[in-house]
Amino acid sequence: MALPKKGSRRIVVDGVEYRRRVGRKHLCCDFEGGTLRYVAEEAARPGTTLVVETGRRVFLDPAPVPDQLVLPGEVAAGIRAARSRGWTPAAQGSPFELDLSAG
């Protein structure tokens, strides 16, 4: 499933344009202290979505601003790591999950 354009941000990694999004529905849990996830996909040819688990705990009070939770450099590093582990963003298929949590 493609990311909605509304609320997503553009990022260019190694000359390829991607869209990324962080939001409450991308938290792994619906309760206080869940961990943060973000998603990305290639902008020109959306195919397999990348889902990255950061392992960082998120506290929802006060409500965080999603773009302040994950910086562009972290997203770029996640995209590079996923590409090196076999993510092919233009291919169709189930979301590619990448766990970058420590330990």
Buried (B, 14 or more C-beta within 10 A) or exposed (E): EEBEEEEBBEBEBEEBEBBBBBBEEBBBEEEEEBBBBBBBBBBEEBBBBBBBBBBBEBEEEEEBEBBEBBEBEBBBBBBEBBBEEEBEBEEEEEEBEBEBEEE
